[in-house]
Amino acid sequence: MSLVRCFVAVDVEDPQIVARVASLQEQLVATGAKLKLVEPQNLHLTLRFIGEVHQDVVERIVRALEGVEFGPFRVRFAGLGAFPDARRPRVVWVGVEEGAEELAELSAKVNGALSKLKLPKPEEEFVPHLTLARVKGGVGDLPRLLQEAAHVEVGSMVVDRIRLKKSVLTPRGPVYSTLYERPAKGDERAGGGAP
């Protein structure tokens, strides 16, 4: 039985945010740092990384996610930062200025729903962020840019659905596809909705 590498996320598809991220990524490249950029179609906020599971477990994850209830809320992206820090950047990200609490709550709901499935627990505490690039070598002038763009405004969007994503690793980078989508309460497209 084949394994499926998956995670639960909020996709970032707003064209203005994607364009602003692309412009920031150009500035990152201009620093001379050796980077692997996140492709525009792969931009997302990870709520829970699951890892590799068997197909029958994927079906159980979908059933668990069907029970996650949340209302739509707004997130605003601002500020360039890095893990572990700006002097030793390994992952470059944009922060969440508004909606961070709601994202943390949503991540906790997802973890609660999945807790019965005996999946490995998340290794790190949830920190809402939008990954732009991974540093693969020299950092060049990246620390300076991180300092200068610490308060850059990127834009806002409404979180109205979460998705279970499949990740296939390829030499050119990961290819994501959606296995299941859970809309927010009051946003069920097929009618139904809250009573």
ABEGO torsion letter per residue (X at the ends): XBBBBBBBBBBBABAAAAAAAAAAAAAAAAAGBBBBBBBAAABBBBABBAEBBBAAAAAAAAAAAAABBBBBBBBBBBEBBBOABAABBABBBBBBABGAAAAAAAAAAAAAAAAAAGBBBBABBBBBBBBABBBABBAEAAAAAAAAAAABBAEBBBBABBBBBBBBBBAAEBBBBBABBBBBBGABAAEEEBX
